[in-house]
Amino acid sequence: MKFLTDTMRIFITMACYMLVVIGIGLYFAKRAQKNSENYFLGGRGLGPWVAAMSAEASDMSGWLLMGLPGVAYWLGLADAFWTALGLAVGTYVNWLIVAKRLRQYSAVSGDAITIPDFLSNRFHEKKKVILAISALFILVFFSVYASSCFVTCGKLFSTLFGFDYHPMMIIGAIFVILYTALGGFLAESASDFMQAVVMIFALVAVLVCGTIYAGGIDAVIDNAKSIPGYLSLTHLANPTVDANGVQQIAENAPLFGEAKSYGGLLTIISTMSWGLGYFGVPQVLLRFMAIRKTSELKSSRRIATIWVFISLAAAVCIGLLGRAMFPTEAELLTKSGAENVFIVIAQTLFHPIVAGIIMAGILAATISSSDSYLLIATSAVSKNIYEGIIKKDATDKQVMIVSRIVIVLISLFGIILAWDEKSVIFQIVSFAWAGFGATFGPIMLFSLFWKKTTRTAAVAGMLSGAACVFLFKLVLSKLGGIFAIYELFPAFVISCIVIYVVSLCSKAPSQEILDEFELAKNYKD
């Protein structure tokens, strides 16, 4: 009965949190429905705190609280550390060099309110080829991204309450659909700010209390040292598993084989290339476009960087902490199950009400990301494909109706992708992240900082980047050796080379485009 009572307390606390999120959606609903610009970009009115915190919360998702700690718990420090370091550096550099220029250029170049809009306007398209290609890739990769969020919902509720994964995953998806359709970008950004606060509170609380519970930092480190390769930055721990992927236990201790090599400098560089993804992920780039004034970007950069460094460090350490606290916990003995380590620690350490708030941190991360993904994918279809190509005289009301339909369709596809309850959140996110980073990252950088970039090169760069992600992930990585690296790195490099070479070989941009480039560089809001 006590378990039931505690479970109900956790559930009630999380339900109260969800009601607050819905309240935010209702508050902004009227303003969001005013027009499509307000719905998709919030009228370019985000302040520095909301812009920074919402960008990072929407970016990190449940991956931060489940996927990253799960990698650290299962394989040790190396993979999680190099990933986190790349993301932290990427966050800072993105805010430092891209944010201001994109805010300026998007305002000058047709007052763009979506990433496909900006790229199409940047090259003064008439046939809208870039618009269509970029919108389609956004649709594809965000459908994959949304599925990772639905997997998180399913794992969270099935682990907490003992219910079947599939109905829990569907309920989470329905909540996100209703919320996104209701409030649009303003509701999303405002709630993301709150959720960023909840996320960092949850991470720090679990890390500090868990360390005390485990006997202190020395005890956690001693346990990690006893596992071959666990604290190494050049090797991976090697859990001994059976045919079903379940780690074996002997004498009440988990079994590990000899440490495996991480792959050398090339693997480290490719893992750190997670940071390159920031130049191409729409959920972050849109915050740059939506910020109120460029003069406020410096504050936003500091806020975002501090939040990311603290959150990533805490997430990695929680994985290591979990090995010391729960070395033989049945729920954590598979690669997929290891992603529940944050939940198991929180349930063990905290009063149900506090645990409910901490669990709301995972829900916060999931909601903040999935509503961003759905909203951006929806804008790609309704604004860029429907209004931009299919029906150019579409009214704002028609665009909004199409957007609601698209939200439902994308969500249904995401549910199908998330149906396998053994899905590993980290792997799903890594593929979608690579897709965005290689497809949009290089062309965003070239578009913003090299005025000789041509329209032909933009198309070639996006297609080559996306194609390389699929090629490396689905084919070349199976060859092993130098090909067994994170697909974002080679795809990003190849896309950059293609853009540069094709720009030199194709017709130079018009004087009008060159003049607009200079205007954007010197634009004052």
C-alpha positions as CSV (number, residue, x, y, z in Angstrom):
1,M,0.0,0.0,0.0
2,K,2.9,2.4,0.8
3,F,4.2,1.9,-2.8
4,L,0.8,2.8,-4.1
5,T,0.5,5.8,-2.0
6,D,4.0,7.1,-3.0
7,T,3.2,6.4,-6.6
8,M,0.0,8.4,-6.4
9,R,1.9,11.3,-4.8
10,I,4.4,11.3,-7.6
11,F,1.6,11.2,-10.1
12,I,-0.3,14.0,-8.5
13,T,2.8,16.2,-8.4
14,M,3.5,15.6,-12.0
15,A,-0.2,16.2,-12.9
16,C,0.0,19.6,-11.2
17,Y,3.0,20.4,-13.2
18,M,1.3,19.5,-16.5
19,L,-1.7,21.7,-15.5
20,V,0.7,24.6,-15.1
21,V,2.1,23.9,-18.6
22,I,-1.4,23.8,-20.0
23,G,-2.1,27.1,-18.2
24,I,0.8,28.7,-20.0
25,G,-0.6,27.4,-23.3
26,L,-4.0,28.9,-22.6
27,Y,-2.5,32.2,-21.5
28,F,-0.7,32.6,-24.8
29,A,-3.3,30.9,-27.0
30,K,-5.1,34.1,-28.0
31,R,-2.0,36.0,-28.9
32,A,-0.6,33.0,-30.8
33,Q,-3.7,32.6,-32.9
34,K,-3.5,36.3,-34.0
35,N,-1.4,35.4,-37.1
36,S,1.1,32.9,-38.3
37,E,4.1,35.0,-37.4
38,N,3.1,35.1,-33.8
39,Y,2.3,31.4,-33.9
40,F,5.6,30.3,-35.4
41,L,8.1,33.0,-34.2
42,G,6.3,34.9,-31.4
43,G,6.6,38.3,-33.1
44,R,10.3,38.5,-32.5
45,G,9.7,39.4,-28.9
46,L,11.8,37.1,-26.8
47,G,13.9,38.6,-24.0
48,P,17.4,37.4,-23.2
49,W,16.5,35.0,-20.4
50,V,13.6,33.3,-22.2
51,A,15.6,33.1,-25.5
52,A,18.6,31.5,-23.8
53,M,16.8,29.1,-21.5
54,S,14.1,28.0,-24.0
55,A,16.8,27.4,-26.6
56,E,18.7,25.1,-24.4
57,A,15.7,23.3,-22.9
58,S,14.2,22.7,-26.3
59,D,17.5,21.4,-27.5
60,M,18.4,19.0,-24.8
61,S,15.1,17.1,-24.3
62,G,14.7,13.9,-22.2
63,W,18.0,12.9,-23.8
64,L,19.8,15.0,-21.2
65,L,18.2,13.4,-18.1
66,M,17.9,9.8,-19.5
67,G,20.0,9.3,-22.6
68,L,23.3,10.9,-21.5
69,P,23.3,9.4,-17.9
70,G,22.4,6.1,-19.5
71,V,25.5,6.1,-21.7
72,A,27.8,7.0,-18.8
73,Y,26.2,4.3,-16.6
74,W,26.6,1.6,-19.2
75,L,30.0,2.4,-20.9
76,G,31.7,4.7,-18.5
77,L,33.1,8.2,-18.8
78,A,34.6,8.5,-22.3
79,D,31.7,8.6,-24.7
80,A,29.5,10.7,-22.4
81,F,32.4,13.1,-21.6
82,W,33.5,13.8,-25.2
83,T,29.8,14.2,-26.3
84,A,29.1,16.7,-23.5
85,L,32.3,18.6,-24.1
86,G,31.5,19.0,-27.8
87,L,28.0,20.2,-27.0
88,A,29.2,22.7,-24.4
89,V,31.7,24.2,-26.7
90,G,29.3,24.2,-29.6
91,T,26.7,26.0,-27.5
92,Y,29.1,28.8,-26.7
93,V,30.4,29.2,-30.2
94,N,27.0,29.1,-31.8
95,W,25.7,32.0,-29.5
96,L,29.0,33.8,-30.1
97,I,29.2,33.9,-33.9
98,V,25.8,32.8,-35.4
99,A,23.2,34.4,-33.2
100,K,23.7,38.0,-34.0
101,R,24.3,37.6,-37.7
102,L,21.2,35.3,-38.1
103,R,19.0,37.8,-36.2
104,Q,20.2,40.6,-38.5
105,Y,20.1,38.7,-41.7
106,S,16.7,37.1,-41.1
107,A,15.2,40.5,-40.5
108,V,16.8,42.0,-43.6
109,S,16.1,39.1,-45.9
110,G,12.4,39.2,-46.3
111,D,11.7,39.2,-42.6
112,A,12.0,35.4,-42.6
113,I,10.2,33.5,-39.8
114,T,11.4,29.9,-40.5
115,I,14.7,28.4,-41.5
116,P,13.6,27.4,-45.0
117,D,12.2,30.9,-45.4
118,F,15.6,32.4,-44.5
119,L,17.6,30.2,-46.8
120,S,15.2,30.7,-49.7
121,N,15.2,34.5,-49.2
122,R,18.9,34.6,-48.7
123,F,19.4,33.4,-52.3
124,H,16.4,35.3,-53.8
125,E,14.8,32.1,-55.0
126,K,12.1,32.2,-57.6
127,K,11.5,28.4,-58.1
128,K,11.7,27.7,-54.4
129,V,14.0,24.6,-54.7
130,I,15.9,25.4,-51.5
131,L,12.6,26.1,-49.7
132,A,11.2,22.7,-50.6
133,I,14.4,20.7,-49.9
134,S,15.0,22.3,-46.5
135,A,11.3,21.9,-45.5
136,L,11.3,18.2,-46.4
137,F,14.5,17.5,-44.5
138,I,13.1,19.3,-41.5
139,L,10.0,17.2,-41.7
140,V,12.1,13.9,-41.9
141,F,14.5,14.6,-39.1
142,F,12.1,16.2,-36.8
143,S,9.8,13.2,-37.1
144,V,12.7,11.1,-35.9
145,Y,13.4,13.6,-33.1
146,A,9.7,13.6,-32.0
147,S,9.8,9.8,-31.7
148,S,12.8,10.0,-29.3
149,C,10.6,12.3,-27.1
150,F,7.7,9.8,-27.2
151,V,10.1,7.0,-26.2
152,T,11.1,9.1,-23.2
153,C,7.5,9.5,-22.2
154,G,6.9,5.8,-22.5
155,K,9.9,4.8,-20.5
156,L,9.3,7.4,-17.8
157,F,5.7,6.5,-17.1
158,S,6.1,2.7,-17.5
159,T,9.1,2.8,-15.1
160,L,7.4,5.0,-12.6
161,F,3.9,3.5,-12.5
162,G,4.4,0.0,-13.8
163,F,2.1,0.5,-16.7
164,D,2.7,-0.9,-20.2
165,Y,5.1,1.1,-22.3
166,H,2.8,1.6,-25.4
167,P,-0.2,3.3,-23.8
168,M,2.0,5.5,-21.7
169,M,3.9,6.6,-24.8
170,I,0.7,7.4,-26.7
171,I,-0.7,9.4,-23.8
172,G,2.5,11.5,-23.7
173,A,2.3,12.1,-27.4
174,I,-1.4,13.2,-27.2
175,F,-0.5,15.7,-24.5
176,V,2.3,17.2,-26.6
177,I,0.0,17.4,-29.6
178,L,-2.7,19.3,-27.8
179,Y,-0.3,21.6,-26.1
180,T,1.6,22.5,-29.3
181,A,-1.5,23.1,-31.3
182,L,-2.9,25.3,-28.6
183,G,-0.2,27.8,-27.8
184,G,2.4,28.0,-30.6
185,F,5.9,29.5,-30.3
186,L,5.2,31.9,-27.4
187,A,3.7,29.3,-25.2
188,E,6.5,26.9,-26.1
189,S,9.2,29.4,-25.3
190,A,7.6,30.6,-22.1
191,S,7.1,27.1,-20.8
192,D,10.5,26.1,-22.0
193,F,12.0,28.8,-19.7
194,M,10.2,27.3,-16.7
195,Q,11.2,23.8,-17.8
196,A,14.8,24.7,-18.1
197,V,14.7,25.8,-14.4
198,V,13.0,22.5,-13.5
199,M,15.5,20.5,-15.4
200,I,18.6,22.0,-13.9
201,F,17.1,21.8,-10.4
202,A,16.4,18.1,-10.9
203,L,19.9,17.4,-12.2
204,V,21.7,19.2,-9.4
205,A,19.4,17.8,-6.7
206,V,19.8,14.2,-7.8
207,L,23.6,14.6,-8.2
208,V,24.2,16.2,-4.8
209,C,21.9,14.0,-2.8
210,G,22.9,10.9,-4.6
211,T,26.6,11.5,-3.9
212,I,25.9,11.9,-0.2
213,Y,23.8,8.7,-0.3
214,A,26.6,6.8,-2.0
215,G,29.1,7.7,0.6
216,G,30.7,10.7,-0.9
217,I,32.8,11.5,-4.0
218,D,35.6,9.2,-3.0
219,A,33.3,6.2,-2.8
220,V,31.9,6.9,-6.2
221,I,35.3,7.3,-7.8
222,D,36.6,4.1,-6.1
223,N,33.7,2.2,-7.5
224,A,34.4,3.5,-11.0
225,K,38.1,2.7,-10.7
226,S,37.2,-0.9,-10.0
227,I,35.6,-1.3,-13.4
228,P,38.1,-1.7,-16.3
229,G,38.1,1.4,-18.5
230,Y,35.2,3.1,-16.7
231,L,37.0,6.3,-15.9
232,S,39.3,6.3,-19.0
233,L,38.8,9.0,-21.7
234,T,40.4,6.6,-24.3
235,H,38.6,3.3,-23.5
236,L,35.1,2.1,-22.8
237,A,33.8,-0.2,-20.1
238,N,32.7,-3.6,-21.5
239,P,29.6,-5.0,-19.7
240,T,29.4,-8.8,-20.0
241,V,25.9,-9.6,-21.4
242,D,24.0,-12.6,-22.3
243,A,22.2,-13.4,-25.7
244,N,19.4,-11.0,-24.7
245,G,21.7,-8.1,-23.9
246,V,21.3,-8.4,-20.1
247,Q,24.4,-7.7,-18.0
248,Q,25.5,-10.8,-16.0
249,I,25.8,-10.8,-12.2
250,A,28.2,-12.9,-10.1
251,E,28.5,-12.7,-6.3
252,N,26.2,-9.7,-6.2
253,A,28.4,-7.7,-8.6
254,P,28.0,-6.8,-12.3
255,L,30.5,-8.5,-14.6
256,F,32.7,-6.6,-17.1
257,G,35.2,-7.8,-19.6
258,E,38.5,-6.1,-20.6
259,A,38.1,-2.4,-21.5
260,K,37.6,-1.7,-25.2
261,S,39.5,1.0,-27.1
262,Y,37.5,4.1,-27.7
263,G,39.0,4.4,-31.2
264,G,41.7,7.0,-30.9
265,L,41.8,10.7,-31.9
266,L,39.5,10.4,-34.9
267,T,36.7,8.9,-32.7
268,I,37.2,11.6,-30.1
269,I,37.0,14.4,-32.8
270,S,33.9,12.8,-34.3
271,T,32.2,12.5,-30.9
272,M,33.0,16.1,-30.1
273,S,31.5,17.0,-33.5
274,W,28.2,16.9,-31.7
275,G,28.9,20.5,-31.1
276,L,28.8,21.1,-34.9
277,G,25.1,20.2,-34.8
278,Y,24.2,23.5,-33.2
279,F,24.9,25.4,-36.4
280,G,22.0,23.5,-38.0
281,V,19.3,22.7,-35.5
282,P,16.2,24.8,-36.1
283,Q,15.0,24.8,-32.6
284,V,18.0,26.8,-31.5
285,L,18.4,28.9,-34.6
286,L,14.8,30.1,-34.4
287,R,15.5,31.6,-30.9
288,F,18.2,33.6,-32.5
289,M,15.7,34.9,-35.1
290,A,13.1,35.6,-32.4
291,I,15.1,37.5,-29.9
292,R,14.0,41.1,-29.2
293,K,17.2,42.9,-29.7
294,T,20.7,41.9,-30.9
295,S,22.1,44.0,-28.0
296,E,20.6,41.4,-25.6
297,L,22.4,38.4,-27.2
298,K,25.5,38.8,-25.0
299,S,23.4,38.2,-21.9
300,S,21.7,35.3,-23.5
301,R,25.0,33.7,-24.5
302,R,26.2,33.8,-20.9
303,I,23.0,32.4,-19.5
304,A,22.8,29.6,-22.1
305,T,26.5,28.6,-21.7
306,I,26.3,28.4,-17.9
307,W,23.1,26.4,-18.0
308,V,24.6,23.9,-20.5
309,F,27.9,23.4,-18.7
310,I,26.2,22.7,-15.4
311,S,23.5,20.5,-16.8
312,L,25.8,18.4,-19.0
313,A,28.3,17.9,-16.2
314,A,25.6,16.8,-13.8
315,A,24.1,14.4,-16.3
316,V,27.4,12.6,-16.9
317,C,28.2,12.4,-13.2
318,I,24.7,11.0,-12.5
319,G,25.5,8.1,-14.8
320,L,28.7,7.4,-12.9
321,L,27.0,7.8,-9.6
322,G,24.3,5.3,-10.6
323,R,26.9,2.6,-11.0
324,A,28.0,3.1,-7.4
325,M,24.4,3.2,-6.0
326,F,22.7,0.5,-8.1
327,P,25.3,-1.8,-9.7
328,T,22.9,-4.8,-9.9
329,E,19.5,-3.1,-10.2
330,A,17.4,-5.2,-12.6
331,E,15.9,-2.2,-14.4
332,L,19.4,-1.0,-15.4
333,L,21.0,-4.2,-16.7
334,T,20.4,-3.6,-20.4
335,K,21.7,-0.8,-22.6
336,S,18.2,0.5,-23.0
337,G,17.3,0.0,-19.4
338,A,20.4,2.0,-18.2
339,E,18.6,5.1,-19.4
340,N,16.3,4.8,-16.4
341,V,19.2,5.4,-13.9
342,F,18.0,9.0,-13.2
343,I,14.5,7.8,-12.4
344,V,15.7,5.0,-10.2
345,I,17.9,7.3,-8.2
346,A,15.2,10.0,-7.7
347,Q,12.6,7.4,-6.6
348,T,15.0,5.9,-4.1
349,L,16.3,9.2,-2.5
350,F,13.4,11.6,-2.3
351,H,10.0,12.0,-0.8
352,P,7.3,11.3,-3.4
353,I,6.4,14.9,-3.8
354,V,10.0,16.0,-4.3
355,A,10.5,12.9,-6.6
356,G,7.4,14.0,-8.5
357,I,9.0,17.4,-9.1
358,I,12.2,15.8,-10.2
359,M,10.3,13.4,-12.5
360,A,8.6,16.5,-13.9
361,G,12.1,17.5,-14.9
362,I,12.2,14.6,-17.4
363,L,8.7,15.5,-18.5
364,A,9.7,19.1,-18.8
365,A,12.7,18.2,-21.0
366,T,10.5,16.0,-23.2
367,I,7.7,18.5,-23.6
368,S,10.0,21.4,-24.3
369,S,11.7,19.5,-27.0
370,S,8.8,17.7,-28.7
371,D,6.7,20.8,-28.9
372,S,9.6,22.6,-30.6
373,Y,10.1,19.8,-33.0
374,L,6.4,19.5,-33.9
375,L,6.1,23.3,-34.3
376,I,9.1,23.7,-36.5
377,A,8.2,20.7,-38.7
378,T,4.7,22.0,-39.0
379,S,5.9,25.4,-40.1
380,A,8.1,23.7,-42.7
381,V,5.0,22.1,-44.2
382,S,2.3,24.7,-43.7
383,K,4.3,27.9,-44.3
384,N,7.0,26.7,-46.6
385,I,5.5,24.0,-48.7
386,Y,1.7,24.7,-48.6
387,E,1.8,28.5,-48.6
388,G,5.2,28.9,-50.2
389,I,4.8,26.5,-53.1
390,I,1.3,24.8,-53.3
391,K,-1.1,27.7,-52.6
392,K,0.7,31.0,-52.6
393,D,-2.5,32.9,-52.0
394,A,-3.3,30.9,-48.8
395,T,-4.8,32.9,-46.0
396,D,-3.4,32.9,-42.5
397,K,-6.5,30.9,-41.4
398,Q,-5.8,28.2,-44.0
399,V,-2.1,28.0,-43.0
400,M,-3.1,27.6,-39.3
401,I,-5.6,24.8,-40.2
402,V,-3.0,23.0,-42.3
403,S,-0.5,23.3,-39.4
404,R,-2.9,21.5,-37.0
405,I,-3.4,18.7,-39.5
406,V,0.4,18.3,-40.0
407,I,1.0,18.2,-36.2
408,V,-1.2,15.2,-35.9
409,L,0.3,13.4,-38.9
410,I,3.9,14.0,-37.8
411,S,3.0,12.8,-34.3
412,L,1.4,9.6,-35.7
413,F,4.6,8.9,-37.6
414,G,6.6,9.6,-34.5
415,I,4.5,7.1,-32.5
416,I,5.1,4.4,-35.1
417,L,8.9,5.0,-34.9
418,A,8.8,5.0,-31.1
419,W,6.8,1.7,-30.9
420,D,9.8,-0.4,-30.0
421,E,10.2,-0.1,-26.2
422,K,13.8,-1.3,-26.5
423,S,14.7,1.9,-28.4
424,V,17.8,3.7,-27.1
425,I,17.0,7.4,-26.8
426,F,20.7,8.4,-27.2
427,Q,20.9,6.6,-30.6
428,I,17.7,8.1,-32.0
429,V,18.7,11.6,-31.0
430,S,22.3,11.2,-32.3
431,F,21.0,10.3,-35.8
432,A,18.5,13.2,-36.0
433,W,21.1,15.6,-34.6
434,A,23.6,14.5,-37.3
435,G,21.0,15.0,-39.9
436,F,20.3,18.6,-38.9
437,G,23.9,19.4,-38.3
438,A,25.2,18.1,-41.7
439,T,22.2,19.3,-43.7
440,F,21.8,22.8,-42.4
441,G,24.9,23.6,-40.4
442,P,27.4,24.2,-43.3
443,I,25.0,26.1,-45.4
444,M,23.9,28.3,-42.5
445,L,27.6,29.2,-41.8
446,F,28.4,29.8,-45.5
447,S,25.2,31.8,-46.0
448,L,25.9,34.1,-43.0
449,F,29.6,34.6,-43.5
450,W,30.6,34.1,-47.1
451,K,28.9,36.4,-49.6
452,K,30.1,34.4,-52.6
453,T,28.0,31.3,-51.6
454,T,25.7,30.5,-54.5
455,R,22.2,29.0,-54.7
456,T,23.5,26.0,-56.6
457,A,26.0,25.4,-53.9
458,A,23.3,25.7,-51.2
459,V,21.3,22.9,-52.8
460,A,24.4,20.7,-53.4
461,G,25.6,21.2,-49.8
462,M,22.3,20.3,-48.2
463,L,21.8,17.2,-50.4
464,S,25.4,16.0,-49.9
465,G,25.3,16.5,-46.1
466,A,22.0,14.6,-45.7
467,A,23.1,11.9,-48.0
468,C,26.4,11.3,-46.2
469,V,24.6,11.0,-42.9
470,F,22.4,8.2,-44.2
471,L,25.4,6.6,-46.0
472,F,27.7,6.6,-43.0
473,K,25.0,5.5,-40.6
474,L,23.4,2.8,-42.6
475,V,26.2,1.4,-44.7
476,L,29.8,2.6,-44.1
477,S,29.7,2.3,-40.3
478,K,29.1,-1.4,-40.6
479,L,32.6,-1.7,-42.2
480,G,34.2,-0.7,-38.9
481,G,37.7,0.9,-38.6
482,I,37.8,4.6,-39.6
483,F,34.2,4.4,-40.8
484,A,32.9,3.5,-37.3
485,I,32.7,7.2,-36.3
486,Y,29.9,9.5,-35.6
487,E,28.3,10.3,-38.9
488,L,28.0,14.0,-38.3
489,F,31.7,14.7,-38.6
490,P,32.4,13.4,-42.1
491,A,29.0,14.5,-43.4
492,F,29.6,18.1,-42.1
493,V,33.1,18.2,-43.7
494,I,31.9,16.9,-47.0
495,S,29.0,19.4,-47.1
496,C,31.4,22.3,-46.5
497,I,33.8,21.1,-49.2
498,V,30.9,20.7,-51.7
499,I,29.5,24.2,-50.9
500,Y,32.9,25.8,-51.4
501,V,33.8,24.0,-54.6
502,V,30.4,24.4,-56.2
503,S,30.3,28.1,-55.3
504,L,33.5,28.7,-57.1
505,C,32.3,26.7,-60.1
506,S,28.8,28.1,-60.4
507,K,27.4,31.5,-61.5
508,A,28.3,34.2,-59.0
509,P,25.5,35.8,-56.8
510,S,23.8,38.9,-58.2
511,Q,24.8,42.3,-57.1
512,E,21.4,42.6,-55.3
513,I,22.3,39.5,-53.2
514,L,25.8,40.9,-52.5
515,D,24.3,44.3,-51.4
516,E,21.9,42.6,-49.1
517,F,24.7,40.6,-47.5
518,E,26.5,43.8,-46.7
519,L,23.3,45.4,-45.4
520,A,22.7,42.4,-43.0
521,K,26.3,42.7,-41.8
522,N,25.8,46.3,-40.7
523,Y,22.1,46.0,-39.7
524,K,21.0,47.8,-36.5
525,D,17.7,46.9,-34.9
